């Protein structure tokens, strides 16, 4: 079988991050021929430095990558077509899907191509009822299936490669390796090492100020980008670049280079707490089995806050009080641009760490997203 994955980059790294991980896993673990069609190769290059944004077609790690531009080229549709996050397939491609011959024969007869709308991740309860639903095209002989990632067995699960946990655990045998690569001294035993990846709408200055006045030392690792501009404003300087450091009170802030996906995973594994955003980094931080703080992608009319509460309800379900209250309060402050109470949150560090491990073990009992997609298509 051949698969096409269409990706329109909206959230810079979340959309393309999920699609790129999925494509690699389909190739590596299922020996599927995958073609990715991406409209912003520059964004993809940030997480996969091997990408050349100037090329219309290239092959990276067994995945054929095409620059998705209009007018759209004539392509033979794949057996399985992934429309990632409602990106809307080119009309020319949809027409080709409808006109193309069936993809393969089975004992019962011929089976049409499979068209899947891979949805955004959500913990809302209605997702379970909509997962896998079919939607016939209003005028063409095509059916689109809605496929929802999620946190329960009634959804498609989360992306998780077969070797992920082994790589994570092996990386932790030499945590100093990453610090050497970044040119950072090993954190002290009493320091909280935190990665900070967020949108510029977050109360970054308030958080940095809270860390500067923290009861215990904090070492923040901040990837160069939008948030580093906010950090520079807080520090009263014109800009911060990779390699720069600032110390104020109990805070040491290091600006580090923006990382590839693999290197970012290592950063999550090495830190004591991870601030993440969107979807891709959010999922990877949960597999890192460390306490997390999530900034959800902002939406109009604060619809995103409903999704945040749905996740917190699920995530805090087996978290003891008052630690659960502290997690809820910190997430709400962080997502509502309010002053976050770091000391109140981090005093439950040990409880949060144990919960992160239990949460990841629970999620690992659910089939991973790539496997769920493959099995879904095989059963159509």
Residue, then its C-alpha position, 0 to 999 in steps of 0.5 A: x500500500x502507498x500512503x499520501x499525507x497532506x500537511x498545511x502548516x498552521x502551528x509552525x511545528x505542531x502540524x508538521x511535527x505530527x505528520x513527520x513522525x507519523x510518516x517515519x513510523x509508517x515507513x520504519x515499522x510497517x514498510x509502507x511507501x509514504x509521500x508527504x505533501x507539505x506547503x511550508x518546507x521552511x518550517x519543516x527544516x527547523x525540525x528536520x535539518x536535512x530538508x532543502x526548502x528549495x527542492x520540489x521533490x526529495x527523499x528523507x529517511x525513506x519518505x518522499x517529500x513534495x512541496x505542496x504548491x498551486x497549481x497542484x500537479x497531476x498525481x496518481x492518488x495513493x491507496x490511503x490519503x491522510x488529510x491532516x487536521x482538516x487541511x483540505x485536499x486540492x480539488x484536482x487531487x480529489x477529482x483524481x481520487x474519484x476517477x482513479x481505479x480501485x486500489x486493490x482487489x479482495x475476495x469479496x470484491x474491490x475496495x475503494x481508496x481510503x480517505x482519512x481526516x486526521x483530527x487534532x488531539x482532544x480529551x473531550x468526551x465527544x471525540x470517542x463517539x466521532x472517532x472512525x465515523x464515515x462521511x460520504x462526499x456530497x457529489x463524488x463516490x468517495x468516503x472520508x473517515x474522521x480519525x481522532x488521536x486521544x487518551x482512551x482506547x475508544x480513540x486512535x491513541x497517541x504517536x509512539x514509536x516501538x523503540x521510544x522508551x528504550x531510547x529514552x531510558x538509554x539517554x538517561x544513563x548519561x544525562x551529562x551528554x546533552x549538557x556538554x553538547x549545549x555547552x552548559x554545566x551540569x545542573x546542581x542537585x538542588x536545581x529544577x531544570x526546566x525546558x520552556x517552549x511556548x507561544x508569545x501569548x504566555x505570561x513569560x515575564x511573570x514566569x521568569x520573575x517567579x523563577x527569579x524569586x523561587x524558593x529553590x534554584x531554577x535553570x531554564x532552557x529556552x529554545x531561540x525564537x519568539x519566546x526568547x524575544x519576550x525573555x529579552x524584554x523581561x531582562x531589559x536587553x535588545x535580544x537574546x540569541x542561542x548561547x546567551x545566559x542570564x542569571x537573576x535571583x534564583x534563575x539561570x536562563x540559557x537560550x539554546x538553539x532550536x532543535x531537531x525532533x530527535x534532539x528535542x526529545x533528548x531535552x525533554x528526557x533530561x529536564x525535570x519539568x517541561x513547558x510545552x505547547x500545541x500538540x507534538x511537543x505536548x505528546x512527547x513530553x508525556x512520554x518523557x515521564x516528567x511533570x508537564x505544563x501545557x499551553x494549548x493553541x489559542x482559539x477564538x472565543x476561548x474554545x481552547x480553554x474547554x479542551x484544556x479543562x477536558x485534558x486536566x479532568x482526565x490527567x488529574x483523575x488519579x492525582x492526589x489532592x492538593x497536588x491536583x488543585x495546584x496543577x489545575x491552577x498553574x495551567x489555568x494561569x499559564x493559559x489565561x496570561x495570569x501570574x503563575x504560582x511556581x512555588x505552589x506548583x513545584x512543592x509537589x515535585x515528587x508527587x507530580x513525578x510519580x504521577x507522570x510515570x503512572x500516566x505514561x504507563x496508562x497511555x502506553x496500554x492504548x494502541x499507538x496512533x500509527x498502529x491504529x491507523x494501519x489496522x483501521x485501513x486494513x479492516x476497511 
